[in-house]
């Protein structure tokens, strides 16, 4: 699974650094280092007024906020990986 977090200027202002840190921590916590590749990306053209744009494999999600991260990670990463 490849997870790309937008670190372009718009998403940076909306907290992409915090989202990156949360993904790094969650991947370590669940021991997914061999199953998940984290990467930064620049603007995907999917900007949202709130939150960060994240692409998981070929699916793009917009508006990810720190307070929504745990549910997002469980639904979009853990459940897909069967964890």
Order of alpha helices (4+ residues) and beta strands (2+ residues): beta-alpha-alpha-beta-beta-beta-alpha
